[in-house]
Amino acid sequence: MNTVALSTHERILHYGLALLSQAGLAGITLGMLADRVGMSKSGLFAHFRSNEDVQIGLLTYMGQCARQHVVKPAMRAAVFGYLVLGMRHL
């Protein structure tokens, strides 16, 4: 992912998702996330009101990424497979 084009909010979520995959939701601290993003903890609070808000944001972002990179391609493949198999029976 090209992080240059991302907004600060998106950058926080991008790096937070990477941390989430390594440490789990309970293993992410605001300090750890701030360090990874390259900002202060108070800087994080400009984008998220609380640690819980960060966690909800990360879970929402994870769902969006899963939909885009897993669910949609799987659905396209399933539809394509159905069409190909269905044509064989004609």
C-alpha positions in Angstrom: 0.0 0.0 0.0 1.3 3.4 -0.9 1.3 5.3 2.4 2.3 8.6 0.8 -1.2 9.2 -0.5 -3.0 8.2 2.7 -4.5 10.8 5.0 -3.2 10.7 8.6 -6.4 9.0 9.8 -5.9 6.3 7.1 -2.2 6.0 8.0 -3.1 5.3 11.6 -5.6 2.6 10.6 -3.1 1.1 8.1 -0.3 0.8 10.7 -2.8 -0.2 13.4 -4.1 -3.1 11.3 -0.5 -4.3 10.9 -0.1 -4.2 14.7 -3.4 -5.8 15.1 -2.3 -8.8 13.1 0.8 -9.2 15.2 -0.3 -8.3 18.7 -4.1 -8.7 18.7 -6.6 -6.0 19.7 -5.7 -6.1 23.4 -1.9 -6.0 22.6 -2.1 -2.6 20.9 -1.3 0.4 23.0 -1.7 4.0 22.0 2.0 4.6 22.6 2.9 1.7 20.4 0.6 2.9 17.6 1.8 6.5 17.9 5.4 5.3 17.6 4.6 3.2 14.5 2.8 6.1 12.8 5.5 8.6 13.8 3.4 10.9 16.0 2.6 11.6 19.6 -0.1 10.0 21.6 -1.8 13.4 21.8 -1.7 13.5 18.0 -3.7 10.3 17.9 -6.4 11.9 20.0 -6.8 14.5 17.3 -8.2 11.6 15.1 -9.7 9.3 17.8 -11.3 10.3 21.0 -10.2 7.3 23.1 -8.5 3.9 23.0 -11.9 2.3 22.5 -12.5 4.6 19.5 -9.1 3.4 18.0 -10.1 -0.2 18.5 -13.6 0.3 16.9 -11.9 2.1 14.0 -9.4 -0.8 13.6 -12.2 -3.4 13.6 -14.2 -1.4 11.1 -11.2 -0.9 8.9 -10.4 -4.6 9.1 -13.9 -5.4 7.9 -13.6 -3.0 5.0 -10.2 -4.5 4.0 -11.7 -8.1 4.3 -14.7 -7.1 2.1 -12.5 -5.5 -0.5 -9.7 -8.1 -0.7 -11.4 -11.4 0.3 -15.2 -11.3 0.0 -15.6 -9.3 -3.3 -13.0 -11.4 -5.2 -14.5 -14.6 -3.8 -18.0 -13.5 -4.9 -16.7 -12.6 -8.4 -14.9 -16.0 -8.7 -18.1 -17.8 -7.5 -20.3 -16.0 -10.1 -17.7 -16.6 -12.8 -17.5 -20.3 -11.9 -21.3 -20.5 -11.8 -21.5 -19.0 -15.3 -18.8 -21.2 -16.7 -20.3 -24.4 -15.2 -23.8 -23.3 -16.2 -22.8 -22.8 -19.8 -21.4 -26.3 -20.0 -24.8 -27.7 -19.4 -26.4 -25.8 -22.3 
